[in-house]
């Protein structure tokens, strides 16, 4: 099975990047930011993203549009300080471009300024490791 990991973050805290790098280590697969298009078709794309202003960023939407022909299945992994999942936002874009999306999702809260200090934490990463076993 051909897998790929892409992530998008604009946060200086780098919570999304930390999550992507953790997945990278566990799957022994390089995690690249979304400025790196998919070079070939993948059976499963793990998209690590975050909620910004109650939606996913335009860059994530543009990445999915540009790579729609190369994604057989999309898995959403996300974090947000608000606690809101990006699943519905990502699914809406995936549906728009006929990208099959798994109903499996990993979501955790993330720290921002004084909210959710220290998150994602060790427990969050343990949950993520268990989630990865289900893929």
Secondary structure, DSSP 4 states (H G I P E B T S, - for coil): --EEEEE----SS-HHHHHHHHHHHHHT--EEETTS--SS-BSEEEEEEE-BTTB--HHHHHHHHHHGGGBS-EEEEEEESS---SHHHHHHHHHHTT--EEEEEEEEE--BTTBTTT-S-HHHHHHHHHHHHT-
